[in-house]
Amino acid sequence: MYDYDNLRLAALLVRKIRNVPIVILHSGGARCWDAMLLALDAHNVYLETSFTLPYYQGSSIETDLAFIFRKVGVDKILYASDFPYVSLTESGSCIETFLERHKFSTAERSAILGDNARRLLAGLDNHRA
């Protein structure tokens, strides 16, 4: 669990890379507050939802994630399923429950569920040109 620390890696990358997106897997998991600080510090840091939402569903960490997603801005949150470890059905149900429970608006839902990823990928295409 500690051999590969994705938050330490992200923190190192943020100091050196400012024009390429850095996506923190699982929104940092149980260390989501640390992931939030990195995302607030750097415009190119994004958080993704895979595994963390199903794993912590119904816990205080789920509530923390709702706060964190709003604090960093929903434009920096990317839906991810973590398939095949979490089935697409379970992942879809979980994200919908989360967004409903924490009263995310229709526009916020659209951003998280796909608009942000499309915007991010379109920007990457522009960097290659």
Buried (B, 14 or more C-beta within 10 A) or exposed (E): EEEEEBBEEBBEBBEEBEEEBBBBBBBBBEBBEBBBBBBBEBEBBBBBBBBBBBBBBEEEBBEBBBEBBEBBEBBBBBBBBBEEEBEEEBBBEBBEBBBEEBEBEEEBBEBBBEBBBEEBEEEEEEEEE
